[in-house]
Amino acid sequence: MADFEQILGEDAYAAAGDTPAFSGLKAFADQQSAAMEKVEKHGLSLGRNVQSGAQEADATDSENANEMDSASYGLGREINVY
């Protein structure tokens, strides 16, 4: 969120100076700040969900690999060996 606040809260005002055409910038920044906070929260939540899903997939793969290692020694012939 710091980037958005810096761009609209500091950089834009510095670039505009006292130009009257930018009189609505403060209102726009205030309105968009709330929306960007929501986007930031959703993005962070999505990132946590993706990481959690990846960890679960890794745990499942490891568990299945361990089970398959012990099962492969009991087979009468090799499977999928080229």
C-alpha positions as CSV (number, residue, x, y, z in Angstrom):
1,M,0.0,0.0,0.0
2,A,2.9,2.3,0.5
3,D,3.6,2.6,-3.2
4,F,0.1,3.7,-4.0
5,E,0.1,6.2,-1.1
6,Q,3.4,7.5,-2.2
7,I,2.5,7.9,-5.8
8,L,-0.9,9.6,-5.2
9,G,-0.1,11.2,-1.9
10,E,3.4,12.6,-2.5
11,D,4.7,12.2,-6.1
12,A,1.6,13.4,-7.9
13,Y,1.3,16.6,-5.7
14,A,5.0,17.3,-6.2
15,A,4.7,16.9,-10.0
16,A,1.5,19.0,-10.2
17,G,2.7,21.8,-8.0
18,D,-0.1,24.5,-7.7
19,T,-1.7,23.7,-11.0
20,P,-5.5,24.3,-10.8
21,A,-6.2,21.3,-13.1
22,F,-5.2,19.0,-10.3
23,S,-7.6,20.3,-7.7
24,G,-9.6,17.0,-7.8
25,L,-6.5,14.9,-7.1
26,K,-7.0,14.9,-3.3
27,A,-10.6,13.7,-3.6
28,F,-9.6,11.0,-6.2
29,A,-6.7,9.8,-3.9
30,D,-9.0,9.6,-0.9
31,Q,-11.6,7.6,-2.8
32,Q,-9.1,5.3,-4.4
33,S,-7.2,4.7,-1.2
34,A,-10.1,2.7,0.3
35,A,-10.4,0.6,-2.9
36,M,-6.7,0.0,-3.0
37,E,-6.7,-1.1,0.6
38,K,-9.3,-3.7,-0.3
39,V,-7.3,-4.9,-3.3
40,E,-4.2,-5.2,-1.1
41,K,-6.0,-7.3,1.5
42,H,-7.4,-9.6,-1.2
43,G,-4.0,-9.9,-2.7
44,L,-2.4,-10.9,0.5
45,S,-5.1,-13.3,1.3
46,L,-4.8,-14.9,-2.1
47,G,-1.0,-15.2,-1.7
48,R,-1.5,-17.0,1.7
49,N,-4.0,-19.3,0.1
50,V,-1.7,-20.2,-2.8
51,Q,1.2,-20.9,-0.4
52,S,-1.1,-23.0,1.8
53,G,-2.3,-25.0,-1.2
54,A,1.3,-25.6,-2.4
55,Q,2.3,-26.8,1.1
56,E,-0.7,-29.2,1.2
57,A,0.2,-30.5,-2.3
58,D,3.8,-31.0,-1.3
59,A,2.8,-32.9,1.9
60,T,0.4,-35.1,-0.1
61,D,3.1,-35.9,-2.7
62,S,5.7,-36.7,0.0
63,E,3.2,-39.0,1.8
64,N,2.3,-40.8,-1.4
65,A,5.9,-41.1,-2.5
66,N,6.8,-42.7,0.8
67,E,3.9,-45.2,0.5
68,M,4.9,-46.1,-3.1
69,D,8.6,-46.6,-2.2
70,S,7.7,-49.4,0.2
71,A,5.1,-50.9,-2.3
72,S,7.5,-51.1,-5.3
73,Y,9.8,-53.7,-3.7
74,G,6.9,-56.1,-3.5
75,L,6.1,-56.2,-7.2
76,G,7.0,-59.2,-9.3
77,R,8.2,-57.1,-12.2
78,E,9.3,-53.6,-12.9
79,I,6.7,-51.2,-14.1
80,N,7.2,-48.2,-16.4
81,V,10.9,-48.8,-16.8
82,Y,12.2,-48.0,-20.3
